[in-house]
Amino acid sequence: MPARSIFRNKMARKRTAILISGRGSNMTALIEAAKDPTYPAEIVLVVSNRPEAGGVSRAAAEVIATEVVDHTRFPKDREGFERALQSTLESHRIEIVCLAGFMRVLTTWFVSRWSGRLLNIHPALLPAFKGLDTHRRALEAGASEHGATVHFVVPEMDSGPIITQGAVPVRRGDTEEMLSKRVLKIEHRIYPIALRLVASGQARMVDDRCVIEGSVDAAEAAFLPAH
Ligand code: GRF
């Protein structure tokens, strides 16, 4: 292989799509991180299942390709929706998919196609508080800590290997809104770290574990699982 193509291969940034359903603040955090030319992922596509999602116009303003795969066009046909999603991702030659507030449950068919290359952010310290309404449930449970987790997606919801996790304190008198704002800040910090680790090949899904190799910045190491 000529030296120039080796260099190009080494530098190739992973073509990444972000799937959203709403305002897209995590999407924005990933887009901002990927503006650094040394960041190993390039955000080349944003897909929304909702035409009205605020994140779509935010992404378009950043001159990133956007697509809408409207799930309501596939009533009672989850597979049809996912096939349309898959062909959109293939047509943009996507290598990594980040779910960021994407409010559709994905089937094994889709998840297995993207195994090890499909990431999700969940607003809780998994395995605590899987599912919806995590902030309300954390307050009701009297948790002293709450937070967010980025994990590889597996067919079982909110259960894949943890890549990064960040905690915040729950304060006396917190409302759901106050707590969610505090958690969102940590989300914006840990998602770019997780994508960087996966896109660079430093973090890999091996069976039910996330294996991290090579050296990690001390400030970022605090967000990685202890094993
Ligand atoms: C975030 O809290 C994320 O953890 C959850 O949905 C929310 C999406 O927010 N999955 P945004 O659209 O990224 O602002």
Residues whose N, C-alpha, C, O or C-beta is under 5 A from the ligand:
A	BS01	GRF	G22 R23 G24 S25 N26 M27 A100 G101 I121 H122 P123
